[in-house]
Amino acid sequence: MPSHADERRLLDELRELLAATVEDLTVEEVEPDSSLKDDLGVDSLAFLELVAAIEDRWQIQVPEEEAAQLTTVRQIAAHLAAAAPAAAGEAP
């Protein structure tokens, strides 16, 4: 289980990635419990770009059926912590 500091770091990295990937979105707008669609305006194309950026950044594969279940920033962070323990500061 990642520490609070590791979770915060992962959320911060994810916030930066979202802001870099989604047009007209700033880091300040991205909160852990933000809904990608409702709060951040992430449409289906932006979501595909985000998943591709996540896969590239953390060197993981996010199956389509799993990606469809990721609707908030915190859910993505939890998925990353489980799929890529090194992303959450854990030893492999």
N, C-alpha and C positions, 0 to 999 in steps of 0.2 A: 504494500500500500504506500503510495507516495506521501511524503511529508507535506505539511501545509505550505512550506516555502517552495517545494518542488511543484506543487499544484498551482501556486500563484505564478511561478515562472512559466509553466506550460500554458496557463491561461493568457499571460501577457504575450507570449510568442504567437499564440493562436489569434489574439486580438490584432496584432500587427499584420499577420498573414491575411486576415479578413480585410483589413483596411487597404492592404496592397492589392488584393485580388478583386474586391467588389468596388465598382465605380461609385464615386460620390459618398464613400463611407470613411469616417475617421476613426482612429483608435478610441477616442473619447466616447464615441457613440456605442461602442461594443461593450456590453456588460455580460457577466457570466450567464445570467438567466435570460439573455436576449433571445427571442425567437428569430431564427434566420429569416423566415418569410415575413412574419407580422411586424417585428420591431426593426429589422435591418433592411427589409425590402429585397432580400436575395431571391431572384427569380430562378427558374430551372436552369438557364444557361449559366448564370453566375454560380449556381450551386455545383454544376459539373466542373467549372473552372476551379472552384474552391477545393473540391475533392481531389482533382488532379494536382493542385498545389500542395495539399496535405500529403498525398502519396509521394510526391517528389521531395518535399522537405523532410519527412520522417522515414522515407524509404520503406513504406508499407503498402499493402494493397487493401483497398476498402471495397469489398464486394457491393454491388449495386443494392442488394436487398438490405445490407447493413446500413449503407449510406442513407437509404430512404427513411430509416428510423432516427437519424440524427437531425433533430429539429431545433436544438438550442446550442449555444456556445459551450455550456457546461457538459452536455451530452457528447459533443465532439471531443472535449478534453478527456472525459472518462474513457471514451473509446480509444483514444491515443494512449492513455496510461495502460490500458489492458493490452492493446495490440503491439505497442512499442515501449516496453518498460523503460528503456534507456531515455525515452522522451520525457518521462516523469522523474528522471533522476535516479532510477533504480539500476542496480547492476544487472547485466543480462544473465 
